[in-house]
């Protein structure tokens, strides 16, 4: 491999980096990068990876480790690095989520953990409070008031303390008592209680492992010459403890990227002062990216106003010079007020239909965002849109599934089966095949061999697909794909699938959705596109919208009931509002309905709404240049 001299390196794809970004890309120090919406955080990290790999500063066999919060963000970054520096170099770029990184280490070094806390090899993972409740209630119903507990709080307690668990604790705190009991039960399981761990428990185990085993810690420090941390503002105390235990006082150069104005995961344990802790613990310098490449100038100006309300010391974000050439659309920000949610749904649906009939506008250019209860807030809108032949769907049941590595592979395979030409899918699938066989695929004849085998396999899948009769046959068909790649080898590459249970669960879930779409559409390609959401308007909460961008954002329900805890949690709610606003490229609309159906505790009620508690949000928007539009009678306004 011939490396580029650092002074001769140029950003890939002709991209021009702003001065601060160029300094970050070539930095040799720990750096905290403050980067707001649209600043190009992912591209910055991709270019830095390219620089380090192409110049040999990250020298073989060392690697770069990138940690993101979302699976799709990790996959997106890995794909950008592959496109910018090629297949050979990107093999030394490891892009993971916090959960994936921790589980990878635990599964690899499990036997190095002392017997008391060592989990069995085929443990299962509890991912949410509902699953945890199903395990705990039958087992502890005689000992604890398990039906009265908050299981999100219990999940928090399971990751609260560093191991070993304290020998003394508050005997009056039922959560502490139960968490201690569960640490003695969950890693190994017992009769009627399968061996299970939460991701926070896995992270605690890895922190304990690296704290008590210097050989493993030193091996990790040597393996990774550079570490990237994306969306650093949402790092939890548990995750930060693990990172600090492994990489503090090491030669690993860390680049942390984030924006405190977008810290909206406080409810999930995000550090309240992550930036300052990182500066103190890793002696980092600070850089700020000051350009927004996403939104039109009018929306950027409003974002600056909202940012200064959150933090008066916030830097003024600039727009690239290309946006001032007179060709950039002016941008729209309005608050639409309705009498009822029925009128709201009718008017929005007619406007959406108008927009979709415009040139170059498609359903995925729009996004409907709500603060909470998207199935209730958007139910009437979905119904009216459907009557106009427009599909809108709640994304949460698809987002997590489609971001799974195993489902991504299936989608690329099915794309090859259903399309005569899909070079990106072919490259991705072939890369996986070569990676799984990297110990022998080091000669040109091996590449021809695998190319031929993959071609023949795709041909067989093409032949078999039209003959599938039901969902069970489709599930077997999809499972055969992993048989071709070698399920054991694939699960070894992605430890969370080890044992096959979780892999089978996800394949079954995907198969069920795909079969359902096929029954409705009678066409496999249309069914796959339906699952991918190509022809539907996404509906999601603010938290699910993070990291995404759309031409038009419609925020439904700018009302007190949606921001029900604003009085006690105004700063985090204002940050959430900022995140929602900053998803829009050209047009952002907020709706308010005087009467709306909402879920109040467990009851669905039609209630009069108000905006008194969140009046500061309205004030900020109006002072920044937004306008209120009273919509008693529907008329064309935008």
N, C-alpha and C positions, 0 to 999 in steps of 0.2 A: 504494500500500500504506500503510495507516494502522498505525503502530506503537503498542505499549502503553508507557506510561510505566513505567520500571523499578520504581518504588515501588508501582505498581498491578498488576504481574505476579503471577500465581498459578500454581502447578504444575498441569499438565494432568491431567484425569481424576480430580480430587479427591484426588490423592495428597498425603499429609502427609510432609514431609521432616524428618528429625531436624536438630537445630541445626547440626551440622557440615556436613551435606549442603547445607543452605540457604546456608551461607557459601561452599561450593565452587561452587554453581550461580551465585552472583552475584559471584564473585571477579574482580578485575582484575589479579591477579598470577599468576605461575607457581606452580603448586600441586602438591605430591606428596600424593596421597590414599592412605592405608593403609586397605584395606578387605578384610576377611576373607570367608569363605564366607557366602553368603546376605545380604550387606550391601546388595545392590541396586546393583552397580557400573554395569550397563548402564542401569538406570533413571536413575541419577544423571547419566550422560552425556547421555541423551536429554532430561532436564529442563534441563540446562545449555544444550544446543543450542537448545531451544525458547526459553529466556530470551534468549539472545544474538540469535536471529533475530527473535523477536516484538517485542523492544524496539528493534531496529535498532542495537544495540551492535556487532553484526557487520553493518556497513552495506553495501548493494549498491555495487559488484559483488563485494565480498570474500566469501570462503567460509570455512567451517569444515572442516578436514580431520581425520577420525578414523581412526586406524590400529589394527587388531586383528590377532591372530595367525591366527585361523581365518576362512575365508570365511563360514561360517554365522554367526559372531559379528558380522562386519561387516554382513552382510545383516540380521540381527536388529536391530542398532542403527539402521540406516537406516530400517527399517520402523517402529520405534518413533517415530523423529523425524517420519516422514511422518504417522503417526496423531495426533501431538500438536500439530503446527503446520501441517499441510496441504501440498498438493502444490506450491503456488507457492514457499513459503519453503524447503521441503526440497530444492529444486533447487540451493540453495547449501550443502547439507550433503553432503560427499563422504566416504563410508565405504569404506575399502579395507583390504586386508591389507598388510603390509610388502612382500611380493613383488609384489603388484599395483601399489602405489605406485611402487616402483622400476622395474618394467617399463614402466609408463606414461610415466615421465620418460625412460627410455632410448629408447623407441621414438619419442617426440616430438622429442627433441633429439639423436638419434643422430649426425647429420651434424656436430654441434659437437664431437665427440670427435676427437682427433688420429688420423691415419690408422693408426698402429701398432696401436691398440686398438679402432678403430671396427668394430663387428660388421656383417656384411651384414644387409640388411633382413629376410630370411626365415630368420633363425637359428631353430634348434629349442632346446627346453629339456630339460636332463637333470635329472630330479627325484629320482633315487635312485642308490645305489651300484651296483645291478645294471645299470642303463642305462649308467652311466659305464664299468663293466667291459667291457660289450659293445663299446663304442667303442675303448677303450684297448688291449685285449689283441691284436686283429689288427694294429693299427698299430705297436705298440711291442714286440712279442714278441721281436724280435731285439736290442733295445737295453737293455731293463730286465727284471728278474724279475717280470713283470706278473702271473703266476699266484700269486705269493706275497704280493702286496700286500693291504693292508686298504683297500678302496675308500671306506669311510666316512672314513678318515683322509685319503685323497687329496682327497675333496670338501672337507674342512676346510682343507687346504692351499691349495686353489684360491681361497679367500676370505680367507686368513690375512693377506696383505700388502697394504698400500695401493699403488696404482699411482703412478708407474711401478714395475714389478717391479725389485727390487734387482739391480745389476750384479754384485755378489759375493754368494755364498751358500755354504752348507756342501756341498761337493762329495761328502761322505760320507753325506749325507742324500738317499736316493733319492726321497723325496716332494718335497723342495724342487726337485731337478733336474727331475723329471717335471712338477711344477706349472709351472715356468718354461717348459718346452717346450710344454705345453698352452696356456698363455696366448698363445704365438706361433702356435698352430694353430687353437684352437677358435673364436675370434670370426669368422674368415673361412672356415675349413674348407679342405679340399684334396681331391684325388681319393681317393675311398674313405673320406673322413672328413667327414661333413656339418658345416656351421657350427652349433656348439652352445654353450650357456652354462648354467651352473648359476645358481640364484637368488642365491647369494652372490657370484658373479662379476658378475651384473647390478647388485647393490647396490654393489659396489666400483667399477664403472664410473660409477654415478651419483654416488658420493662424489667420484670423480676429476673428473667433469664439473663439478660445482658448486664444487669447489675451484679449478679452473682457468678458470672462466667466471663472472665476477662479475655479468654481465648476467642470466644465467639464474638465479643464486642470488637476486639482488635481485627478479626477477620473481616467484619463488616466495614470498619474504617478503611481497611486496605482495598476492599472490593470497590467502594464507591469514592471516586476522587471528587465528584461534584454531586450536590443535592439541590433539587428544585422543589420549592413548596408553593403550590398554587392556592389562591383564595385563603391566604394565611390567616386572615381575620376571623375565620370560622373554626380555627384549630381549637380543640377541646383540651382541658387540663390533662386528661388521660393520654391523649395523643402527644401533647407537648412533652409530658414526662418521658414517654418512650423515646422521642426524638432526642431530647436533651441527654438522656442516659446513654444513647448510642454515639451521638456525634459531637457532644460538647468536648472541648479541648482536643479535637482531632484536626488533621490536616485537610479534611473534607471541606471544600469551599461551598457555602450555602447561599442560594439566591431565593429569598422569600418574596412573593408578590402578593399584594392585596390592597384592600381599601377599607379603612375602618368605617366609612359611611355606609358600607354594604354589609356590615356585621349584623346578620339577622338570625343567627343560630344560638343566641343567648339561652333560649329555652332548652337547647340540647347540650348546654354546658360549654359553649364557646368562651374562651378566655376574655375577660372584659378589657384587658390591657396587653394583648398579645404582642403588639408592635414594640412596646417599651420593654417587655420581658425579653424579646428576641435581641434587641439592641444590647441590653445588659448582659445577657448570658452568652452571646456570640460576638460581642464587640464589633457589631456591623456598622457600616456606613449606610446612609440613606440617599436614595435617588427618587425623583418624582417624574412621572410621565405626564405631560401637560396638554396633550392633544386628544381629542375625541374623534375617532374616524367613523363613528356609527351614525350619530344623529345630525340633523340639519341645524344650522346656527340658532334658529329661534328656540328649539328644544334644548340646545346646549346652554343658552342663556338662562333658561328656567332651571336647568340642572344646577348651574352655578349658584343661583339664588337659594335653591333648596339645600345645597351643600353648605353654604355659609350659615344657614340656620342650624344645621347639625354641628358645624365646627367653624367658628368665625375665622380661624387661621387657615382654612382650606385654600389651596392654590386655585387661581382662576384657570379653568380649563379652556384651551383655545381650540379653534377649528382649523383643519388643514387649509392651506391657501386655495386648494382646488374648489373648496366650498364657497369661495368668495368671487368666483368667476362670473356670476350672474346667471348660471345655468341650474344651480341648486334650487329645488322647490322651497317655498317659504316656510312650510311647516304649519301644523295646526295643533292647538291645545285648547280644548273646550270642556266645560262641565254641562252635561245635558240633564235637565230636570224634568221628571215625569210625574203624573198623578198616581199611576199604578204601575206595578211590574208588568202587567198585561200590555199597557200602552208602550212601555219600554221595549218589550220583546218584539212587538209589532213594528215599531219604528226602526229599531236596530236591524231587524231582519230585512226590511226594505232597503236600508242604506247599504247593508252588506251585499245584497243582491246587485245593487247599482255598481258598487266597487268591483265586484267580481266580473261584471260585464265590461269593465274598462280594459284597455289593452295592457298586457303584461302583469296583471294582478291575478294571483291564484290563492286558494284557501290557506296555504301555509304562509302567506304574507301577512295574515291577520292572526291576532291572538286575543282571546277573551280571558282576562285575569280577574280573579276574585281574591278577597282576603282569606276566606274560609268557606267550607260547605259548598264547593263548586257544583255538586250534584243538585243542590237546592236552588242556589242563586241563579244558575244557568238553565234550569230545567225547562222553563217556559220558552226561553230563547231557542234551545235545541229543538223543541217541538214546532215552533213557528218556522224556523229555518227548514226543517224537514218538509213542511208543507209546501215550501217553495223549491224543493229539490236540492237543498244545500245540506251537506252533512257537517255536523259539529260534534265533537266528542270530548269527554273528560279524559285527560291524558294520563292521569296517575297510574291507571292499571296497565298502561302500555309502556310508559317511560322506563320503569325499572326493568321490565322484561326485555325490551329491545336493547338495553344497554349491556345485557349479559354477553360475555365473550362467546359462549356456546351458541347463543341465538344469532349473534352477528355472523358467525361462521355459517350457520344454516341459511341465513338470508342471502349471503353471497353465493352459496351453492345453488339455492333455488333461483337466484337471478341468472346464473349460468344455464340452468335447466330451461328457463322460460324465455331466454333472450338469445338471439343469434350472435350478438356482439356485446360484451361487457368486460372490457380490458381491465378496469380497476378491480372488479370482482375476481377475475382470473388471477391477477397478481396477488391479491390478498390471500386467496385460497392456496395458491401455489407456495407462497411464502410460509404459510402454516405447515404445509406438507413437508417442505424442506427443513424447516426448523425442528419438526418432530423427528426427522431422520438425519439431523446434522452430524451425527457421529459417522455416517457412511456417505452422505451426499456431498463429497468434496471433490468429485471429479466430473468433468463435463458429461461423460456417458451416464452418470447417475442422474443428472438433471434431465437428460433426454428420456431416461427410463421413467422418472416420476411424471414428466410431462405426458408421456404416452399413457401411463396408468390413470392419471387424472382425466385425460380426454376420454378414455374408454369408460370410466366410471360415470362421468357426466352423461355420456351417450346412453348408458344403461338406465340412469335415472330419468332421462327424457322419455325412454320407451315405457318405463313402469308408471310414470305419473298419471297418464290418462286412465289407467286401469284400476286406480284406487277407488274403493267402493264406500268407505266410511272412515270415521275419525280414528278408529283403532288401527286400520291399515295404514293411514297416514303417519301415525305415531311410530309404527314399525319401520316405515319407509325412512323417516327422519333419523331414527336410531341407527339404521344401516350406514348412515353417513359417518357416524363416529366409529362404527366397526371398520370402515375403510381406512380412516386415519389411525386407528388403533386407540380404543377408548382409554386403555391404561396409560399410554404415552400422553394422550391429550390431558387426562386428569393430573398427570404428574407435572405438566406445564402450568396448569391452573389448579393449585392445591385445594381451592374451595370446592372443586368437583370430585375430590378424592373420595373413593368409596362408591361413587356413582349415584347415591340417593338424590343429592341436590341436582345433579345433571339431569337425571330422569324426571325429576319434578318440573324443571324448567322446560324440558323438551315436551312433556305432556301438556303443560300450560300453553306453550306456543302452538302445539298441534291442535289443541281444542279451539283456540281463537282462529287459526287458519282454516280449519274445517268448517267452522261456523260461517266465516266470510264466504267460503266457496259455495256452501249451500244457498246462500243468498244471491251470489253473483254469477254462479255457474261458469266461472272462468278462473283458472289458477293464477294467472298474472294479475288480474283485477283483484283477486282475493289477497295476494301478497301486497299489492299497492295499498289496499284497504287497511291491512295490519300496520303498514308503515305510515299510514295517515296522509298519503300524498294528496288525497282529494277531500280532506276534512279540515275544518277550522279547529285548532287546538283550544281547549279550555283548561285552565290550570290555576293553582294558587301561586302567590308571589314566590314562595320557596321553591316551587317546581320550575318557575320561569327563570331563575337565576342562571346567568351565563348564556341565555338565549337572546335573540333579537328578531324584531318583526317590523315591517313597514308601518303597520297600524296596530296600536294596542288599545283595546277597549277595557277599561277597568269598571266592572259592574258592581255598584253598591258602595259608593263613597259615603258611608253612613255610620252612625255611632254603633249600631248593632254589629256591623262587620268588625269594627275596631273596639270590641266590647271591653277591653282592658286598657284602653288608651290613657285613662286618668292615672293609672298606676304604672304604666309601661310605655310612656309617650316616646322616649328616645328610641327604643327598639322599633316601635310602630312607625315612627318617622323614617327610620332607616329602611324599613320594609317598603314604605311608600316611595322612597327614593329609588329603590331597586325596581319597583314596578314601573315607575315613570321612565326610567332610563333604558328600558327594553325597546322603546320605540325609535325608529329611524326618522319617520316623517310626520306621523300623526298619532296623537294620544288623546283619548276621549275618556271622560269619567261620567258615570251616570249616578243619578240620585232619584229614588222613587219615594213619593210620600207614603205609599203603602206597599208592603212587600211581604211575601211568605218567607219565613225564616224558621230555623230550628231553635227553639228555646228550651234548654235542657233536653228532654227527650220528646218534647211535643212540637209538632209542626203548626205554626200559627201565622195568621195574616195580621201584621201589626203596622201601626203608623210609625214612620221613621223620623229621625231627627239628625242634625249634624252639629249640635251644640258642643259636644265633648271634643270633636275633632275640628272645631272652627279654625284652629291654627293652620290646618292643611289647606282649607279654602282660602284663608288670608294669604298664605304664601303663594299659592297658585295665582290668585288675582293680582297681587302686587308684582308678580314676576311677568305678567302679561297675558295670562289665560283669561277667557271670558265665559260667563254663564249664559246658557241658552235655555229659556223657558219653553218647553215643548208641550203645550196643551193640545195643539193641533199639529199633526205631522206636516212638515214642509221641507223642501230640499234646502239644506243649509251648508253642507260641506261638499 
